[in-house]
Amino acid sequence: MNAAERINAVIVLETPDKVPLAPYLDHWAATYTGITNAELMADSEKRFQAVLKTAVDFTWDMTFLAETADPVLNRIGVPARMKIPGIDLPKNSTHQFEECCFMQDEDYDLLASGGLFALFPVLVSRIYPEITLESALADIDHSIKETIDHSRRLRETGIEPAVGFVIPGPVFEYLCFARSLHQGLLDLRRLPDKIKAAGKRYREDFLNIALSAIEQNGIKRVFIGLSRSSPIFVSAKLFEALILPDIEFLVQGLVDAGITPVLHCDTDWTRFLHYFQRFPKARCILELDSFTDIFKAKEILGDRMAIMGDVPSTLTAYGTKDEVRSYCKRLIEKIGAGGGFILSSGCSIPANAKVENIRAMTEAVEEWGWYASG
């Protein structure tokens, strides 16, 4: 099997020849290739070359294109002010978002009535006054063309690009950045009707944008961000009423279009895993960051969707090579039993991960990741 066939087999819960390897890559590409984080974020070609070298050197099946280290995508997709290494921060820092409130109560109504293209220029004018709607649209067009080019060049090496588009998540996740986490959580109780109305328009607009992007770049996987919606922050009652409908709409819309949702779950989702049983069988990837109990996820969802994860960042940064190999072996044997598993890092590989620990993931797949039928 080649990498694309391996990934596709896992998604439909079939057994590939071996466990695919696909760590989540962004700032560690700079660490490994010897450039600064400032260079990684400022120069798209350097960013791609760093990603390409990293993925090739460690023989990954699939890689992210360091989308989370792309300042253009961050400014367009995340309604919060970003601090950039080399400009606002030391050159080897990772970028940061300010937890500020740029959105007003009445902006929920603007989103509900006018959609994302009505809300976007209002928020951008407050967060980044130097950005105009015209410049943002030009940036979007450039990013689409860049993704097409980078994914083509990546695939020429036999490695699959992980996703063709990033949806920030349900409306609560998106606007939580614009409102701040504190205010966003208050809004769930103060403004439930506004959130419901805004969510209906938001999810329709974002789904249409995602479908248009995938039609152009041909990468039939879409990232859906899920972090602030988790049971760490939100009660089951509020999740069911104000967040789950958005997720279900996005998942079903993507699946209906033949696209695989990649449910990127940061923080501990263990208590909410049962909700994911509602999603279409053998059509999704559940990506976990090491806080969710991945073994419980296998028990609850192993017959429903592919599971991706979850070598902890603490282990790759501070553990030993043998500890990483041992953890990967356990994942391969327990989560990978019968297929449906992609070995990955728990969220992004941390910028301070040890090279030998990332290499240990490759070694673990080569030693224990082959299926008998492969």
C-alpha positions, -999 to +999 in steps of 0.1 A: +000+000+000+011+036-005+004+063+020-029+075+005-042+039+003-031+033+039-049+064+052-081+057+032-082+021+046-080+034+081-108+059+076-132+032+065-120+010+094-103-016+072-069-030+081-040-015+061-006-032+056+008-012+085-002+016+110+001+050+092+023+076+109+011+112+108+023+135+136+009+170+138+036+194+126+040+231+129+068+249+149+089+217+153+096+219+116+117+250+124+135+233+153+144+203+132+155+221+101+175+248+119+155+279+110+139+303+134+101+304+141+102+339+128+114+325+094+089+296+095+060+321+098+073+348+076+084+328+046+059+303+031+085+286+009+108+281+039+079+268+059+070+243+032+106+231+027+109+226+065+077+206+065+088+185+035+122+177+049+108+167+083+081+145+068+105+128+044+133+123+069+110+105+093+091+086+066+056+099+076+025+088+056+007+121+061+016+156+075+000+189+082+015+217+062+022+238+094-011+256+088-012+267+124+021+285+118+008+304+088+001+340+099-022+347+069-044+318+078-044+327+114-054+363+108-082+352+085-094+322+105-089+332+141-108+364+153-081+373+179-050+395+178-019+374+171+016+381+184+042+369+159+078+357+166+104+381+152+079+410+154+061+410+187+080+381+203+115+367+203+123+350+170+122+315+184+090+319+204+058+303+192+030+327+182+004+337+207-032+350+207-043+377+230-073+368+251-093+400+245-129+409+237-132+424+202-168+414+196-200+431+210-233+415+219-250+429+188-225+412+166-242+379+171-272+395+154-250+407+125-237+372+120-272+357+121-286+381+096-256+388+073-234+358+077-196+355+080-189+380+052-209+407+071-192+399+105-156+394+092-149+430+081-163+444+114-141+421+135-110+426+114-113+463+115-111+461+153-084+435+156-062+444+126-071+479+114-045+476+086-064+447+069-091+456+044-117+432+030-100+435-004-066+426+011-081+397+030-098+383-001-065+386-019-047+367+009-074+340+008-069+336-030-031+334-025-035+308+003-057+286-018-032+286-047-003+280-022-021+250-007-027+235-041+010+239-050+023+226-017+000+196-016+010+187-051+047+189-043+042+169-011+023+142-029+051+138-054+072+124-025+044+099-016+032+118+015-004+128+020-014+164+031-035+160+062-063+184+055-074+208+027-093+232+049-095+242+086-129+250+102-123+267+136-151+246+151-187+253+160-198+289+164-189+289+201-153+280+193-149+307+167-166+335+186-150+325+218-117+338+204-134+371+195-152+374+228-125+358+250-130+325+268-144+341+299-170+361+280-178+333+256-187+310+285-209+337+300-226+341+267-237+304+267-260+313+296-267+350+288-273+348+251-284+313+242-309+324+216-284+347+199-258+318+198-284+295+182-293+319+155-257+329+148-247+292+147-272+283+120-258+310+096-222+304+107-222+267+100-238+270+067-213+297+056-183+278+068-194+245+052-198+263+019-164+279+021-148+245+030-165+227+002-153+254-023-117+251-010-117+213-012-131+214-048-101+235-057-073+216-038-087+181-039-076+172-004-107+154+009-102+159+046-113+189+067-100+198+101-127+208+127-113+224+158-127+213+191-111+226+223-132+252+242-163+231+236-151+202+257-165+191+291-135+209+307-154+241+301-190+233+291-218+213+307-235+185+288-268+204+288-252+235+271-232+213+248-263+195+235-283+227+231-258+252+217-227+233+203-235+198+192-260+209+165-232+229+148-208+200+149-234+175+136-243+199+107-207+203+097-198+166+100-229+155+080-224+182+053-188+172+048-196+135+047-224+140+023-199+157+000-175+127+003-151+145+026-136+132+058-140+153+089-109+153+111-123+161+146-093+177+164-101+174+201-079+194+224-083+190+262-102+161+278-132+149+258-136+116+276-170+124+291-184+136+257-171+108+235-205+091+234-219+121+214-196+111+186-215+079+181-241+099+163-217+107+134-217+085+102-198+052+106-164+048+090-163+084+077-145+104+104-111+107+121-110+114+158-077+132+166-068+133+203-042+153+221-033+129+250-057+145+276-087+124+264-084+088+274-076+073+240-082+038+253-117+047+264-121+063+230-112+030+214-138+012+236-166+037+228-158+047+192-134+020+178-162+005+157-174+040+145-145+061+134-107+061+129-087+072+159-055+093+156-030+102+183-017+106+209+020+105+219+021+132+246+041+164+241+056+160+275+069+126+265+084+138+232+100+168+249+112+153+283+109+116+280+135+091+267+136+073+234+127+040+251+097+056+268+084+069+235+089+036+218+071+018+247+041+042+246+039+038+208+040+001+211+011+002+235-009+024+212-002+002+182-012-030+200-042-016+218-057+012+197-044-002+164-058-037+169-079-045+139-071-013+120-087+021+122-057+038+138-032+065+128-002+070+151+004+106+157+016+132+183-008+144+209-017+177+192+014+195+178+049+182+182+063+207+208+090+230+196+114+215+222+108+178+213+139+157+210+148+145+176+155+109+189+120+108+204+103+118+171+125+092+154+113+066+180+078+069+166+090+059+132+110+030+146+080+018+166+059+016+135+086-002+116+091-027+144+055-033+157+032-016+132+029-042+105-003-062+103-001-099+096-023-096+066-002-068+052 
